[in-house]
Amino acid sequence: MKLLLGMGGDPDGFDALEETLARVGETGDDLTVAVLDTSAEHEIDDVETRVRDRLAESDIDAAVTQLPGHPGSELTEFAEREGYDRIVLGGGQRSPMGKIELGEVAEFVLLNADRPVTLVR
Amino acid sequence: MSERTYPDEPADPFPAPPLSFTDGDGREITVETTDRDIFESLVEMYVAFDPADRAQGIPPVKEEAIREWLDTLLTEGSLNVVARHDDGPVGHAILVPDRGDAYELAVFVLGAYQSAGIGTQLLQALLGYGQREGVDRVWLTVERWNEPAIALYEKLGFVTSDTESFELEMAIRLVD
């Protein structure tokens, strides 16, 4: 299966990366990590470097690509254009109360993607 | 994430806990402030909580996760009130400080005790408790389809503070 993980620099994205690497280690799925421009807090080049460093430590041979621009639409279009079977995203942040706050990217992708989407919690 | 807006004016005074009343089904209910002393009975209440009544991932379902979650709620700086019937907790409302100068609110009522006015009393008591402790800015998120809850929050003086996020966000001010 061709998996596309979309992530910015937030902790939920890196949590999703860890879960996905563990899963791909078992399934042998074909993984691409799309680095998204999710917030001004995280420079997209820095996020890509962190992702590549993490991948270098693992046994997983995954492609990394930058998708600058509107994160939700760029990710959705890329997944369709490149024929990915599934999109994987971080499950969002937690509020002080512990409520899950679905982010803007997750909402956009869930509502607009024409293929399965997995939120990693 | 867009900026949260609050009403210009603080709400009128709410009744502060402790308070007692007869609910819509004729049960004698008390509402009082609480702390870690009732940790175990709250765990029991949340273990009995109907998973269908969960919202945005809380309360958690497994007991271990409930304990972890309650640990973050019953902590220094949070305000908790509990509704009891025959001594056992049947409802719980919380204000948890956020990273700014505001508090996030949530309320839970056991299934058999819903639609009897307990949530309203719990919320009034919690907001009255907040006023007494000098809490001003309070916000909450609610699922957009949950019209009864939204109507209740509006009746208490909450206004919509952010329409852009996935959940509806509402806010109130309590003191000057």
Interface residues (C-beta under 8 A of the other chain):
Chain A: R94 S95 P96 M97 G98 K99 I100 E101 L102 E104 E107 R121
Chain B: M1 A55 Q56 G57 I58 W69 T72 L73 I94 V96 P97 D98 R99 E104 L105 A106 T141 S165 F166 E167
